[in-house]
Amino acid sequence: MPHRLSTRSWGLARPPAMNAAALRTEKRWRWPVLIGLLCTIPAFYIELLENLPTPLAVAIYLGAAGLIVLSLSLVASQLSHPRQYLRSNAMDLVLAVGLVAAALLPPSVHSQLALGLRLFVAMLTLVHMAWAIKFWVTRGGLGYLLALAMLVLFFCGVGFWALEPRVHSLGDGLWLAFTTAATVGYGDIVPTTPAAKIFSVFVVLLGYAVLSLVTAAIASFWVESSERRMEQDILRDMHAQLRSVHEELAALKQELRRIERE
């Protein structure tokens, strides 16, 4: 079985060659880790808002860290050079340590240091999730990207509806999500609470990236259409020239036959 390079690694070291069993294990644990990291997003706001219980957020943070460590250890145990694999996934280990620290630090409303570390962990989580689903994001297709953009804006709108007291309906939340992601900022509705302001940062990073993919796909569609028309024009011109050459050759053959007969 030929060895392949891991496509998951986003550390600094070079990823080692992986056998088929390690690749299957890594693929099998990719989705549980992704779901665990996705749950840390509401956990961040559960911990940030004082009127919600924090033990649930602690459990989610520790669960996500445990999934990352379990995934790395299971894959490393099936490799001949486990230390090289762990070095190539150093950022995953940093994320796991950060999740444990986020679970053990005091509440963010009482400590700026704890809030800053949890924001740093949230950024690492966003990078990890983006790397894990990059195939589904960049697989192409204008319709697919439009559906993805609508889905992202919908969840961002729901988040603003839940976090921002000035957003009184889901429609207002969707409008605020779109103006934030598109960096338009009309000013009719703005985030006012710390939780909504922090959420708007992630909306800009995620929503602007998705909208950029949509606009790039539209531009690529028009460019491809223009290039296709140019190719068709060139092919028609070539066919016309070939027909002209064919007719000239046929006329020359007839002339040669006539000369031979004479």
Phi, psi and omega in degrees: 000119182294146179279149177233159177270141179292134177265000183272332191297133176224030174269198183264334182279161179285130182292141181282165174291137185243140177276177185295322181294318179294321178296319178295319179295317179297318179293322181294325183267358182295315183288317175302319178295319180296319178294318178298318177292325178296326179289341179288343179294306174294332178297324178300317182280331173299319180285329184285325181276127186290334186273008178243149182290136179273338178304327177295318178296320178298316180297321180293316179300312181293324178295317179296318177297320178296321178296319179296313181295318179296317179298313181296319182292321180293319178291317182296327181292343180259009180248154178281340178232074183295327181294323178295322178294318180293323177294323179290341177248039182298326181293328175295319177295319177299319179296319179297317178295320178296323178294320177296317178296321178297329179283331186264342181289161178294167181303146183294331181291344181251354184214117176292327178296317179295320178296317179296319179293320179293326174295320177297317177296322179296322177296315177299322178297317179297319178296317179299314181294321178296321179292323183290328184251019183296330179295319181286334180280322186257018183286349173095177181095117182296317179298320178297316181292324176297316178297320178296318179296318178297320180294316180296315180295326178296312180293325175294322176296319177297320179297316177295323179298324182277333189256333186257118182292338179280350176269109186262355180209166178295326177299318176296322178295318178295320179296316178295323179295319181292313181294329178286314181294323180278359182054038178276304176064066179291332177092358178290325174228127181228151174294135182241330181271156178302321180296318180292324179293318177295320179297324180296330177297314180290329177295319179296314182297315184279312184293320180295323178296316181293316179296325177295322176297321180294312180296323177294322178293322178294315178298319178296324179298316180291321179295317179296322178296317179295317179295324179295320177294320178297318178297319178296320177297318180296318179296319178296320179294319179296318179297320179295318179294321178296319177297320179297316179296319179298318179295319178296319177297319178297321178294321178295320177298315178300320180294320179294319178298320180295320180293321179296319180295322179290000000 
